[in-house]
Amino acid sequence: MTVKLTVLYSPPTDAPAFEEHYLSVHMPLASAIPGLQRAETSVCVATPDGSPVPYHRIAELYFDSPEALQAGFATDEGRKAGADAQELAARTGATVSMVVGVLD
């Protein structure tokens, strides 16, 4: 069973600072989480109906199982990445939401 952690960042008030930290600091931290199988990130640019984009950036982190995800985030690397996501959002005026799903 593959699980996916989806991380949704709202538009930050300081997008350049967000992007610089996200790419140079945060993603290297997230990529070091034990058990992480794959990571995909994207910048949101549009909605299908043309309404304002509710998210600035989305990250999708894949693990082999719910247990692997929990074990990965229980490590020093996982705790650092989780804390950095919260700090980055707070410092740049964004919010961060996270959901876990099971792939069909």
VODOBA-516871 format. One line per field, with one value per atom (N, C-alpha, C): residue number from 0; residue in three letters; atom name; z, x, y. Coordinates in steps of 0.2 Angstrom, whole numbers, plus 5000, padded with zeros to 4 digits. Atoms other than C-alpha are relative to their C-alpha. Example, Ala and Ser with C-alpha at 12.3 -4.5 7.8 and 13.67 -1.06 7.14 Angstrom:
n 0 | 0 | 0 | 1 | 1 | 1
res Ala | Ala | Ala | Ser | Ser | Ser
atom N | CA | C | N | CA | C
z 5000 | 5039 | 5000 | 4999 | 5036 | 5003
x 5004 | 5062 | 5004 | 4996 | 5068 | 4996
y 4994 | 4978 | 5006 | 4994 | 4995 | 5005
//
This chain:
n 0 | 0 | 0 | 1 | 1 | 1 | 2 | 2 | 2 | 3 | 3 | 3 | 4 | 4 | 4 | 5 | 5 | 5 | 6 | 6 | 6 | 7 | 7 | 7 | 8 | 8 | 8 | 9 | 9 | 9 | 10 | 10 | 10 | 11 | 11 | 11 | 12 | 12 | 12 | 13 | 13 | 13 | 14 | 14 | 14 | 15 | 15 | 15 | 16 | 16 | 16 | 17 | 17 | 17 | 18 | 18 | 18 | 19 | 19 | 19 | 20 | 20 | 20 | 21 | 21 | 21 | 22 | 22 | 22 | 23 | 23 | 23 | 24 | 24 | 24 | 25 | 25 | 25 | 26 | 26 | 26 | 27 | 27 | 27 | 28 | 28 | 28 | 29 | 29 | 29 | 30 | 30 | 30 | 31 | 31 | 31 | 32 | 32 | 32 | 33 | 33 | 33 | 34 | 34 | 34 | 35 | 35 | 35 | 36 | 36 | 36 | 37 | 37 | 37 | 38 | 38 | 38 | 39 | 39 | 39 | 40 | 40 | 40 | 41 | 41 | 41 | 42 | 42 | 42 | 43 | 43 | 43 | 44 | 44 | 44 | 45 | 45 | 45 | 46 | 46 | 46 | 47 | 47 | 47 | 48 | 48 | 48 | 49 | 49 | 49 | 50 | 50 | 50 | 51 | 51 | 51 | 52 | 52 | 52 | 53 | 53 | 53 | 54 | 54 | 54 | 55 | 55 | 55 | 56 | 56 | 56 | 57 | 57 | 57 | 58 | 58 | 58 | 59 | 59 | 59 | 60 | 60 | 60 | 61 | 61 | 61 | 62 | 62 | 62 | 63 | 63 | 63 | 64 | 64 | 64 | 65 | 65 | 65 | 66 | 66 | 66 | 67 | 67 | 67 | 68 | 68 | 68 | 69 | 69 | 69 | 70 | 70 | 70 | 71 | 71 | 71 | 72 | 72 | 72 | 73 | 73 | 73 | 74 | 74 | 74 | 75 | 75 | 75 | 76 | 76 | 76 | 77 | 77 | 77 | 78 | 78 | 78 | 79 | 79 | 79 | 80 | 80 | 80 | 81 | 81 | 81 | 82 | 82 | 82 | 83 | 83 | 83 | 84 | 84 | 84 | 85 | 85 | 85 | 86 | 86 | 86 | 87 | 87 | 87 | 88 | 88 | 88 | 89 | 89 | 89 | 90 | 90 | 90 | 91 | 91 | 91 | 92 | 92 | 92 | 93 | 93 | 93 | 94 | 94 | 94 | 95 | 95 | 95 | 96 | 96 | 96 | 97 | 97 | 97 | 98 | 98 | 98 | 99 | 99 | 99 | 100 | 100 | 100 | 101 | 101 | 101 | 102 | 102 | 102 | 103 | 103 | 103
res Met | Met | Met | Thr | Thr | Thr | Val | Val | Val | Lys | Lys | Lys | Leu | Leu | Leu | Thr | Thr | Thr | Val | Val | Val | Leu | Leu | Leu | Tyr | Tyr | Tyr | Ser | Ser | Ser | Pro | Pro | Pro | Pro | Pro | Pro | Thr | Thr | Thr | Asp | Asp | Asp | Ala | Ala | Ala | Pro | Pro | Pro | Ala | Ala | Ala | Phe | Phe | Phe | Glu | Glu | Glu | Glu | Glu | Glu | His | His | His | Tyr | Tyr | Tyr | Leu | Leu | Leu | Ser | Ser | Ser | Val | Val | Val | His | His | His | Met | Met | Met | Pro | Pro | Pro | Leu | Leu | Leu | Ala | Ala | Ala | Ser | Ser | Ser | Ala | Ala | Ala | Ile | Ile | Ile | Pro | Pro | Pro | Gly | Gly | Gly | Leu | Leu | Leu | Gln | Gln | Gln | Arg | Arg | Arg | Ala | Ala | Ala | Glu | Glu | Glu | Thr | Thr | Thr | Ser | Ser | Ser | Val | Val | Val | Cys | Cys | Cys | Val | Val | Val | Ala | Ala | Ala | Thr | Thr | Thr | Pro | Pro | Pro | Asp | Asp | Asp | Gly | Gly | Gly | Ser | Ser | Ser | Pro | Pro | Pro | Val | Val | Val | Pro | Pro | Pro | Tyr | Tyr | Tyr | His | His | His | Arg | Arg | Arg | Ile | Ile | Ile | Ala | Ala | Ala | Glu | Glu | Glu | Leu | Leu | Leu | Tyr | Tyr | Tyr | Phe | Phe | Phe | Asp | Asp | Asp | Ser | Ser | Ser | Pro | Pro | Pro | Glu | Glu | Glu | Ala | Ala | Ala | Leu | Leu | Leu | Gln | Gln | Gln | Ala | Ala | Ala | Gly | Gly | Gly | Phe | Phe | Phe | Ala | Ala | Ala | Thr | Thr | Thr | Asp | Asp | Asp | Glu | Glu | Glu | Gly | Gly | Gly | Arg | Arg | Arg | Lys | Lys | Lys | Ala | Ala | Ala | Gly | Gly | Gly | Ala | Ala | Ala | Asp | Asp | Asp | Ala | Ala | Ala | Gln | Gln | Gln | Glu | Glu | Glu | Leu | Leu | Leu | Ala | Ala | Ala | Ala | Ala | Ala | Arg | Arg | Arg | Thr | Thr | Thr | Gly | Gly | Gly | Ala | Ala | Ala | Thr | Thr | Thr | Val | Val | Val | Ser | Ser | Ser | Met | Met | Met | Val | Val | Val | Val | Val | Val | Gly | Gly | Gly | Val | Val | Val | Leu | Leu | Leu | Asp | Asp | Asp
atom N | CA | C | N | CA | C | N | CA | C | N | CA | C | N | CA | C | N | CA | C | N | CA | C | N | CA | C | N | CA | C | N | CA | C | N | CA | C | N | CA | C | N | CA | C | N | CA | C | N | CA | C | N | CA | C | N | CA | C | N | CA | C | N | CA | C | N | CA | C | N | CA | C | N | CA | C | N | CA | C | N | CA | C | N | CA | C | N | CA | C | N | CA | C | N | CA | C | N | CA | C | N | CA | C | N | CA | C | N | CA | C | N | CA | C | N | CA | C | N | CA | C | N | CA | C | N | CA | C | N | CA | C | N | CA | C | N | CA | C | N | CA | C | N | CA | C | N | CA | C | N | CA | C | N | CA | C | N | CA | C | N | CA | C | N | CA | C | N | CA | C | N | CA | C | N | CA | C | N | CA | C | N | CA | C | N | CA | C | N | CA | C | N | CA | C | N | CA | C | N | CA | C | N | CA | C | N | CA | C | N | CA | C | N | CA | C | N | CA | C | N | CA | C | N | CA | C | N | CA | C | N | CA | C | N | CA | C | N | CA | C | N | CA | C | N | CA | C | N | CA | C | N | CA | C | N | CA | C | N | CA | C | N | CA | C | N | CA | C | N | CA | C | N | CA | C | N | CA | C | N | CA | C | N | CA | C | N | CA | C | N | CA | C | N | CA | C | N | CA | C | N | CA | C | N | CA | C | N | CA | C | N | CA | C | N | CA | C | N | CA | C | N | CA | C | N | CA | C | N | CA | C | N | CA | C | N | CA | C | N | CA | C | N | CA | C | N | CA | C | N | CA | C | N | CA | C | N | CA | C | N | CA | C
z 5000 | 5000 | 5000 | 5000 | 4995 | 5003 | 4997 | 5005 | 4998 | 5002 | 5000 | 5005 | 4996 | 5011 | 4996 | 5004 | 5003 | 5004 | 4996 | 5009 | 4996 | 5004 | 5004 | 5003 | 4997 | 5007 | 4996 | 5003 | 5005 | 4997 | 5003 | 4995 | 5006 | 4995 | 5006 | 4999 | 5001 | 5009 | 4997 | 5002 | 5005 | 4995 | 5004 | 4990 | 4998 | 5002 | 4985 | 5006 | 4994 | 5003 | 5001 | 5000 | 5003 | 4995 | 5005 | 4987 | 5001 | 4999 | 4991 | 5006 | 4994 | 5008 | 4998 | 5002 | 5001 | 4996 | 5005 | 4987 | 5003 | 4998 | 4995 | 5007 | 4993 | 5013 | 5001 | 4998 | 5015 | 4996 | 5004 | 5001 | 5001 | 4998 | 5005 | 5007 | 4994 | 5023 | 4999 | 5001 | 5017 | 4996 | 5004 | 5004 | 5005 | 4995 | 5019 | 5005 | 4995 | 5028 | 4998 | 5001 | 5030 | 4998 | 5003 | 5020 | 4995 | 5005 | 5008 | 4993 | 5006 | 4991 | 4994 | 5005 | 4980 | 5003 | 4998 | 4982 | 4993 | 5006 | 4969 | 5003 | 4998 | 4971 | 4994 | 5005 | 4961 | 5002 | 4998 | 4961 | 4996 | 5003 | 4958 | 4996 | 5005 | 4943 | 4998 | 5003 | 4939 | 5003 | 4999 | 4943 | 4994 | 5006 | 4930 | 4998 | 5002 | 4932 | 5000 | 5000 | 4933 | 5007 | 4994 | 4951 | 5004 | 4997 | 4963 | 5002 | 4998 | 4966 | 5008 | 4993 | 4984 | 5004 | 4997 | 4986 | 4996 | 5003 | 4982 | 4997 | 5002 | 4982 | 5003 | 4998 | 4984 | 5000 | 5000 | 4989 | 5001 | 4999 | 4988 | 5001 | 4997 | 4998 | 5000 | 5000 | 4995 | 5004 | 4996 | 5007 | 4999 | 5002 | 5006 | 5005 | 4995 | 5021 | 5005 | 4994 | 5035 | 5005 | 4995 | 5046 | 4998 | 5003 | 5035 | 5001 | 4999 | 5035 | 5007 | 4993 | 5054 | 5002 | 4998 | 5056 | 4998 | 5003 | 5044 | 5004 | 4997 | 5053 | 5008 | 4993 | 5070 | 5001 | 4999 | 5066 | 5000 | 5000 | 5068 | 4993 | 5007 | 5049 | 4999 | 5001 | 5049 | 5005 | 4996 | 5064 | 4998 | 5002 | 5057 | 4994 | 5006 | 5040 | 5002 | 4998 | 5049 | 5003 | 4997 | 5060 | 4995 | 5005 | 5045 | 4996 | 5003 | 5036 | 5003 | 4996 | 5050 | 5001 | 4999 | 5053 | 4993 | 5007 | 5034 | 4999 | 5001 | 5033 | 5004 | 4996 | 5048 | 4999 | 5002 | 5043 | 4994 | 5006 | 5026 | 4999 | 5001 | 5029 | 4997 | 5003 | 5023 | 5005 | 4995 | 5031 | 4996 | 5003 | 5029 | 5002 | 4999 | 5028 | 4998 | 5002 | 5027 | 5001 | 5000 | 5023 | 4997 | 5002 | 5021 | 4996 | 5004 | 5007 | 4999 | 5002 | 5002 | 4992 | 5007 | 4983 | 4998 | 5002 | 4974 | 4996
x 5004 | 5000 | 5004 | 4996 | 5007 | 4996 | 5004 | 5002 | 5004 | 4998 | 5004 | 4999 | 5001 | 5007 | 5000 | 5001 | 5000 | 5001 | 4998 | 5007 | 4998 | 5003 | 4997 | 5002 | 4998 | 5005 | 4995 | 5004 | 4993 | 5005 | 4996 | 5000 | 5003 | 4996 | 5014 | 5000 | 4999 | 5015 | 5007 | 4993 | 5034 | 5001 | 4999 | 5034 | 5008 | 4992 | 5053 | 5003 | 4997 | 5058 | 4998 | 5002 | 5047 | 5003 | 4997 | 5053 | 5008 | 4993 | 5072 | 5001 | 4999 | 5070 | 4997 | 5003 | 5059 | 5004 | 4996 | 5070 | 5007 | 4993 | 5087 | 5001 | 5000 | 5083 | 4995 | 5005 | 5066 | 5000 | 5000 | 5066 | 5006 | 4994 | 5084 | 4998 | 5002 | 5077 | 4995 | 5006 | 5061 | 5003 | 4998 | 5071 | 5004 | 4996 | 5082 | 4996 | 5004 | 5067 | 5000 | 4999 | 5070 | 4993 | 5006 | 5057 | 4997 | 5003 | 5053 | 5002 | 4999 | 5051 | 5000 | 5000 | 5047 | 4997 | 5002 | 5044 | 4998 | 5001 | 5035 | 4998 | 5002 | 5033 | 4997 | 5002 | 5024 | 4998 | 5002 | 5020 | 4993 | 5007 | 5001 | 5000 | 5000 | 4998 | 4993 | 5007 | 4979 | 4995 | 5006 | 4962 | 4997 | 5004 | 4951 | 4995 | 5005 | 4938 | 5002 | 4997 | 4950 | 4999 | 5001 | 4946 | 5007 | 4993 | 4961 | 5002 | 4997 | 4973 | 5000 | 5000 | 4970 | 5007 | 4993 | 4988 | 5005 | 4994 | 5005 | 5004 | 4996 | 5014 | 4997 | 5002 | 5010 | 5006 | 4995 | 5021 | 4997 | 5003 | 5017 | 5006 | 4995 | 5028 | 4997 | 5002 | 5026 | 5004 | 4997 | 5029 | 4997 | 5002 | 5027 | 4994 | 5006 | 5014 | 4999 | 5000 | 5007 | 5005 | 4995 | 5019 | 5007 | 4993 | 5034 | 4999 | 5001 | 5027 | 5001 | 5000 | 5025 | 5007 | 4993 | 5042 | 5005 | 4996 | 5050 | 5000 | 5001 | 5043 | 5002 | 4998 | 5048 | 5007 | 4993 | 5066 | 5002 | 4998 | 5077 | 4999 | 5001 | 5076 | 4993 | 5007 | 5057 | 4998 | 5002 | 5055 | 5003 | 4997 | 5067 | 4996 | 5004 | 5057 | 4993 | 5007 | 5040 | 5001 | 5000 | 5046 | 5002 | 4998 | 5054 | 4994 | 5006 | 5038 | 4995 | 5004 | 5028 | 5004 | 4996 | 5042 | 5000 | 5000 | 5043 | 4994 | 5006 | 5025 | 4998 | 5001 | 5024 | 5004 | 4995 | 5039 | 4998 | 5001 | 5033 | 4992 | 5007 | 5014 | 4996 | 5004 | 5008 | 4997 | 5002 | 4998 | 5002 | 4998 | 5002 | 4995 | 5004 | 4990 | 5002 | 4997 | 4994 | 4994 | 5005 | 4983 | 5004 | 4997 | 4988 | 4994 | 5005 | 4979 | 5003 | 4998 | 4980 | 4999 | 5001 | 4983 | 4996 | 5004 | 4970 | 5004
y 4994 | 5000 | 5006 | 4994 | 5017 | 5005 | 4995 | 5032 | 5007 | 4994 | 5050 | 5006 | 4994 | 5065 | 5006 | 4994 | 5081 | 5006 | 4994 | 5097 | 5006 | 4994 | 5113 | 5006 | 4994 | 5130 | 5006 | 4995 | 5145 | 5006 | 4994 | 5161 | 5003 | 4997 | 5168 | 5008 | 4993 | 5187 | 5002 | 4999 | 5186 | 4994 | 5005 | 5174 | 4999 | 5001 | 5177 | 4997 | 5003 | 5173 | 4993 | 5006 | 5158 | 4995 | 5004 | 5151 | 4998 | 5001 | 5154 | 4994 | 5005 | 5144 | 4993 | 5006 | 5131 | 4996 | 5004 | 5126 | 4998 | 5001 | 5128 | 4997 | 5002 | 5123 | 4994 | 5005 | 5114 | 4994 | 5006 | 5102 | 4995 | 5005 | 5095 | 4997 | 5004 | 5092 | 4995 | 5005 | 5084 | 4994 | 5006 | 5073 | 4995 | 5004 | 5066 | 4996 | 5004 | 5059 | 4992 | 5007 | 5040 | 4997 | 5004 | 5029 | 5004 | 4996 | 5043 | 4997 | 5004 | 5034 | 5005 | 4996 | 5049 | 5007 | 4993 | 5068 | 5004 | 4996 | 5079 | 5007 | 4993 | 5098 | 5004 | 4996 | 5111 | 5007 | 4994 | 5129 | 5001 | 4999 | 5133 | 5006 | 4994 | 5145 | 5002 | 4999 | 5143 | 4996 | 5004 | 5136 | 4999 | 5001 | 5128 | 5005 | 4995 | 5141 | 5007 | 4993 | 5156 | 5004 | 4997 | 5160 | 5000 | 4999 | 5165 | 4993 | 5006 | 5151 | 5000 | 5000 | 5145 | 4998 | 5003 | 5137 | 5003 | 4997 | 5144 | 4994 | 5006 | 5127 | 4994 | 5006 | 5109 | 4995 | 5005 | 5095 | 4993 | 5007 | 5076 | 4996 | 5005 | 5064 | 4993 | 5007 | 5045 | 4996 | 5005 | 5031 | 4994 | 5006 | 5013 | 4998 | 5002 | 5012 | 5006 | 4995 | 5023 | 4999 | 5001 | 5015 | 5003 | 4997 | 5020 | 5008 | 4993 | 5038 | 5002 | 4998 | 5039 | 4999 | 5001 | 5031 | 5005 | 4995 | 5043 | 5007 | 4994 | 5058 | 5000 | 5001 | 5051 | 5001 | 4999 | 5053 | 5007 | 4993 | 5068 | 5004 | 4997 | 5071 | 5002 | 4999 | 5070 | 5006 | 4995 | 5081 | 5007 | 4994 | 5094 | 5003 | 4998 | 5094 | 5003 | 4998 | 5096 | 5007 | 4993 | 5110 | 5005 | 4995 | 5119 | 5002 | 4998 | 5118 | 5005 | 4996 | 5126 | 5007 | 4994 | 5139 | 5004 | 4997 | 5143 | 5004 | 4997 | 5146 | 5006 | 4995 | 5157 | 5006 | 4994 | 5168 | 5003 | 4997 | 5171 | 5002 | 4998 | 5174 | 4995 | 5006 | 5157 | 4996 | 5006 | 5143 | 4994 | 5006 | 5125 | 4995 | 5006 | 5110 | 4994 | 5007 | 5092 | 4995 | 5005 | 5077 | 4994 | 5006 | 5059 | 4996 | 5004 | 5048 | 4993 | 5006 | 5030 | 5000 | 5000 | 5028 | 4994 | 5005 | 5018 | 4995
//
